[in-house]
């Protein structure tokens, strides 16, 4: 299960993060404990079996030596009562059976008295007659089996018989089961203790996140000034900083909205006030000369034009704010040709202000743009550079591109922008010099429109300025337009 699916699963069931955290801590503690317990029980069981096997083997070796010295394999049965009793005792001690097989593979002694006189042929017995001892454990039947050779007293290298002993391991397994039961009880107790400690630890560890959640709830109810700093962990600190940045932007947006409403009211009211003053002046005069009447009406007409310009710019901004990728009329446009047309339209304005307008195209550029919108944005930049220039100044427009973006630079030798105003020039209705803006006919919305257009093309606009020396706008726009949804995919 991926991290995303896991989080969705938790979210769908409303499970607290403390639960998986506690389960993980329990698992990390219990799994090694269970594994170690299993290994130790296995080692204990195997150690018991090995010890029992060695013990039986030692008993059989002693028994074999006694048989060799007493000539058990060749002596008469009635002379071997002591050894027979010893074998009976050993078989009872180990809850097993001892069988003595002679060189003809015939059973001469059986502590169970079931196979005496019968033949006993097996792979282990045959190997033992060859001098090879054998030992194995039958797990299903739960017994140990061993073979030990009995040598000829006259020739220690010659095997006269074989001792075959089987011993039950039931008591060993019973002991192992008891140990396992106690081990499992211990693990259960440890698991319960660990579960309690894990949930307490999870509660403590999640404390800072709980505090953050309570703070976020206050913010959600409108307390944007709530202190959300939480330095318990680096994660909570980073989360606090991220939310603080978001809140700062929200506050800035809210303040900007309030300023925008105030500015709109002011900007729309100013021309109307001027018109009202001019109209009242005309109505208060008797026998108004035609020249004065014409002058007043010209001023009223200019104020109406100014009002219309503000309304048009506001409508343009509203349309752009609502515009989606699907409303962009994208087409392949030769940017060089478009720049030449824009500068051709603006040259009369530059000529009136005695400003030299220069276009420098470093390479041919063709890009996916909305022709109307991009033309409006560039026009605003160049027109501003002309209007806020000095007599005899210069505006240089440079076009360049690489494999991914095209770049437009509009540099003027004008009055420049104060350092404290550079970051605000793209705000709606913001003016550096309000008197000059009104004189040249600006509405304070041109740069806002420009930035919106460039952002709609997924581009960036930056400004550099030095008061008294000039201003440079740098624009970067992708050559190929990719809609946001498609880019995310």
N, C-alpha and C positions, 0 to 999 in steps of 0.2 A: 504494500500500500504506500503510495507516494505521500509526501508531506502535505500536499494540497488536499488529497482525498481524505487523509487522516484528520485534518482540520475541519473539513466539511462534515465528516462523520461526527466529530465532537460537537460541532455547531448544531447539527440536525437533532441531536439528542440532548442538547443543553447541559452537557457534562462539564463540571468545573475542571479547570486545569490541574487542580490539586490531586484529582483522582489518578490521571495517567502519570503524574509526577511521582505520587506515592507508590503506584504499582511498579514503576521503573526502578525506584530505590529498593523496593522489596525484592524484585526479581534479581537485581544486581547483587543483593546480599544472599538470597536463598539459593539461587541456582549454583553458585560455587560451593555453598554448604552441602546441598544435596549431592552434587557431583563428588565432592571430597568424601562424603559419607558412603556413597556407593563404592568408591575406590577402596576405602578403608575396610568396608565389610567384605569386599571381594578378596582383599589381601589377607584379612583375618581368616576367612574360610579356607583359602588356599594354604595359609600357614598351618592351620589345624590339620588339614589333610596331609601336608608334607611331614609334619611332626609325627602323625600317626603312622604314616608309611615307613619313616625311618625307625620308629619304635618297633613296629612289626618286623621289619627287616633285621634289626638287631636280635630280636628274640629268635627268629628263624636261623640266623647265623649261629647263635649259641646252640640251638637245638641240632643243627646240622653237624657242628663240631662234635657234640656228644654222640650223635649217631655214628659218625665216622670212627671215633675212638672205640666205641663199644661194638662195632661191627653189626649194627642194627639191621642192615639190609641182608646179611647172611645168617644171623643168629636165629635161634628158634623164638617163636612168639612169646612163649612163657617166660623167657629170660629178659624181656623188655618191658616189664610192668611199670617200672619207674618212668621211662621215657613216654610210655603211653599215657600215664597219669599226667605227666607234664604237658603233653600235647593237649589233653582234654582240658586242663586248667587254662592253657593259653587261648584255646578256642572259646571257652566260656568267658574269659576276661574280655575278649574283643568281640564277643557275640558273633563268632564266625565258625569256620570249619577248616580242619587240616586234613589233607589227603597226602599219603606217601605212595609214590609210584616207583616201581623197580625198573630195571633196565629192559624188561620185556613189556613195559607200558601197562603193567598190571598193578591194580591198587592192592597194597598189602595192609594198609591202615587207613581207616576213615573214622574220624571222631563222631560222625553221624551214624556209622555202621550201616550205611546204605549202599556203598559202592565197593565194599571189600570183595576181592576176587574178580572184579570186573576190569575191563581194559579202559585206560584213560589216555586218549591220544588228542593232543591239541598243539597248536603252533607254539605256544609258550613252553610246553613241556618238551617238545622236540628241540627247541633252541636251548633250553636249560641243560639237556643232555649234551649239548655241544659246548657247555661251559658259559652260556650267556644268561645272566639273570634277567628277569622281566618284572615290571610293575606297572599296573594301570588302574585307572579309576573309572568305574561304570556309573555315570551320573544318573542314568534313568533308574537303575536298580539300587543305587546308593550303597555300593560296596567297593572295597579295595581288594585287589587280587595280586599276589606275588608268588614267584617261583624261586626256590633256592636249591642248588645242587647238593647232593650228599656224596662225598668222595669215598673211594676205596681206601681202606687203611693201609694196604700194601703199596698202593700207587696213588699219590695225592692228585695226580692229573687225570685220573680216570673217574668218571661219574658213575656211581652205582645206582643212584636213585634221585628222585626230585621231591622236594617238599612243596606242595601247592596249598597256600593258605588264602582264604577269603575272610575279610573282616567287614562287618557292617559299619557304616558311617552315620547311622541314624542319630546317635547321641551327639555327634559333631554338628550335624545339620540343625538339631534341636537347639544346641547352644548358639549357633549362628542366628537362628530365628529369634531367640530371646534378645540377643544383642541388637538385631535389626529392629525389633519392636521398641526397645529402649531408645535406639537411635532415632526412629521415626517420631516417637513421643517427644524427644528432645528437639527435633526439627520443627514439629508443630508448635511447641512452646516458643521456640526462637522466632518462628514466623509471626506468631501473634504479637510478641514483643516488638519485632521489627515493624509490623504493620502499624502499631500504635505510634512508635517513634517516627515512622515515615510520614504518617498523616500530620503529626505535630510539626515535623520539619517542613513539610509542604505548606502548612498553614503559616509558619514563620517566613518561609521563602517567598510566599505569595503576598505577604503583608504590604510591601511597597507597591505592588501592582493594584492591590485593593485600595490603597490610599490614592493612587493615581485615578482609579475609576471614580472614587467619590469626588475628586477634584473635577474630573471631566463632566460629571453630572452637574456640578455647579455651573460650569462653563456652558453646558447645554441649556441651562435655565436662564442664561443671559448674563452671568457674571463673568464678563470677558477679562476682568482685572484679577481674577483668582490666581493665587500663587500655586503653580503646578510643578514647581521644582522638586524633584525627587532624586537624590544622589546616592541611594542605597546601592544600586548596581550601575554598571556602565550602560546596560540596556535601558534602565529606567531614566537615566540621565539623558541618553540620546533621544528617547521617546519624549521626554519633557521638552528638550530643546526643539525637536521637530514640531511639537504642538505649539510651543511658544512662537515659533516662526509663523505657523499658520494663523495663530491668533493675531500676531502683529500685522499680517497681511489683511486679515478680516477687519481689523481696526482701521487700517489705512484705506481699505475699500469703502468702509462705512463713512469715514471722514471725507474721502474723495466724493462719495455719493452726495453727502450733505453740501460740500463745496460746489459740486456740479449743479445741484438744484438751485443753490443760492446764486451762482454765476449765471445760469440760464435766466433766472428771474431778472437779474440785474441787466444782462445784455439785451434781453427782449424789451425791458422797460425803458432803457435809455433812449432808443430811437423814438418810441411812442411819446415819451416825455418831451423830447425835442419838437416832435410834430405838434403836440398839444400847445407848447409855448409859442411856436410860430403861428399856429392857427389863431390862438387867443390874441396874439399881437395884431394880426390882420383884422380880426373882428373888432378890436378896440380902437382902430383908427378910422377916421372919416376922410373921405376924398383921398384914398391911397393912390399915389402916383403909380403909373403902369410899370415903371422901372423897378420900384420897390416891391410891387406885387409880384412881378416876375422873379425877382431875387428870392423872395420868401418861398414862392412855389418851387423854385429850383432846389432850395434847401430841403423843403418837405419831400420832394421827389428823391433826393439823395438819401434821406433818412429811411424812406420806404424801401429803396434799393438795398440799403444796409440791413434792414430788418429781413428782407427776403433772402439775402445772402446767408444770414445767421440761420434762418429756418431751413434753407436748403442744406447747409452743412450739418445741421442737427439731424435731418432726415437721412442724410448719407451715413452718418455714424450709426443711427438706429438700424438701418438696413444691414450694415456691416456686422453689428453686434448679433443680429439674428441670422446672419448668413451661415450656411453650412457648406461642407465640401461640395455637395451636389449642386449648389447654387453658383459655383464658380464656372464661368464660361471660359474654360481652358482651351488654348490653341497654340500651335507652333508659331512663334512670332520672332521676326528678325529684330533683335533689340537695337542693333546699330541704326537701322532705318527709323525705328520708333524714336530713338533719342534725337536724331536729326530733325524729325518733324516737331518734337517738343521744343527744341531750341529755336527752330524757325519761327514758331508761334510767339516765343518769348523775346525774340530779338528787338521788336519795337519797344517793349517795356524797358529792356536793358539800354537801348539807345537813348530813351528819354532820361534815364538816370546817369547817362555817360558811363556805363559799365560795359567792359569788354567781356563777351561771352565766348568761351573756348570749349570745343568738344574734342577729346582725344580718345579715339577708338584703337585700342592696342591689338585687338583681334576681332574677327567676325564672331558674333554670338547669336545663336538661335536657342530659344528656351520655351518651355511650357508655361504660359502666363495668361492671366485674364487681361486682355489688351486694354480695356477701358480703365480698369482699376489701377493697373500698374502705371499707365500714362498719367492718371490723376496724382498718384503718389510722387512720381518723379517731377511732375510739374510743380507741385507744392514745394518740394525741396529747392528746385532751381529758382522759382519765383521768390521764395523767401530770401535766398542768397542774393538776389538782385535788389529786392526792396530794402534789405538791411545792410546794404553796402555803402561805401563812401563814393564821393564824386571822383571819377577816374579809376575806380576799382576794377577788379577782375573776378570772374567766376569761371573756374575750370572744372569741367565735367569729364571724368575719366571712366571708360568702360573696359573691363578686362574679364577673363574667365579662366578656369582650369577644367579638369575632367569632371568636376562635380557641381561647381557653383559658378555663377557670374557675379561680378562685383561692380558697383557703381559708386564713385566717389565724387561728391559735390563740395568743392573747396572755394571759399570766397576770401576776399581781403577786407571784409567789412568791419563792423563795430565790435563784433565778438559777443560772447555771453559771459556774464559774471559766473564765477566758480560755484556759488551757492544756488544758482538757477539752472545749471546744466542738467541735473537729475530730474527737473520738473518740466522741461520744455515740451514734453509729450502729453502733459496733462491738459484736459479740455478747458478752454478759456484762459489758460495761463499765458501771461504776457510778461516779457522781460521789461519792455518800455511801453507802458500803456498809451502814453501820449503819441509816440511814434507809430504804434500799431493802428491807432484810430486814423492817424494822418495818412498812412499808406493803404488803409482799407482792410486791415486784417480782422478776422472774427475770433481768433484764438483757437480755432478748431483744425486748422490745416495740418499741423504736425501730428495731431491725434489721428486724423484720417490716414495720413501717410503710414504711421506705425501699424494701424489696423490692417491696411492693405498688405504691407510687407509680411506681417504675421500670418495673414490668410494664405500667403504663398509659402509659408513655413520658413520665412527668412528672418533676418536680424538687421536692425539698424542701430548704429552707434554714433555718438557725437563727440568731437574734440573741439575745444574752443579756447581762445586766449583773448581777453578783452583788449580791444584796440588793434588786434592783429588779424582776426578773422576766425572763421568757423569751418570745420570739415565734417560732413556727414558721410559715413561709410555704410553701404548697404550690401548685404550678401543674400542671394536667393538661389535655391537649387535649380539646376538646368532642367531636371525632370520632376514634374509635380506628382507626388504620390499621396492620395487621400489618406486621412488619419486612420480610418478603420482598416484599410488595406495595409498600411505600414505596420499596424499592430499585429495583423495576421502574419 
